Amino acid sequence: MNASSGILAGCVEGRLWMRVLGKGSHLNGPTLKTFVKEHALAAPNSTVIIDLRECTGMDSTFMGTLAGLASRLEERNASLHVVNAAGRNSELLHGLGLDEVFPVHQDTAGWCSQTPECLPIDSQPCSRTERTEVCLEAHQALAAADCRNADRFRDVIELMREELDRAALAH
């Protein structure tokens, strides 16, 4: 049996609703990304809601994963919205300029008339190389979202590229 990823998913009023329990990080970001790709990217005009009510924090990889997904969804005339972004989570998203990439809402007003029932998504196995690729893509998405992020994450992006190059040479 796979371990819980801390990501729950359900469908309410035709929208894919995803809850983050605990910290959104490089550990569960790949699971969220895969689930959204499998369930929302295939359907045009879909809406993905990321609910942060029970999220205790987010690392840059997780936030970059959200930015990358939002861009991919937009290419398909679909959208990503973050709800229940309060306190530090709101500060983090605004501080990286992600509120310009996808809408960030303080609550769920206007998004659902009922509390969505969400079920846990099992954590997916992810190799070190796959995790590094996700981390690189996420930080590139952050750099693309706001020019200030390019400077903030330049070293991380370079480090991830070097790690991927070393992994490719080892094979």
Protein Blocks (a to p, Z undefined) as FASTA:
>chain_A
ZZdehiacddeehiacdddehjadfklmmmmmmmmmmmmmmpghiacdddfklpgbdcfk
lmmmmmmmmmmmmmnopacddehiahjlmmmmmmnopmmmpccdfblghkacbdcddddd
ddddddfklmmmmmmmmmmmmmmmpmklmmmmmmmmmmmmmmmmmmmmmZZ
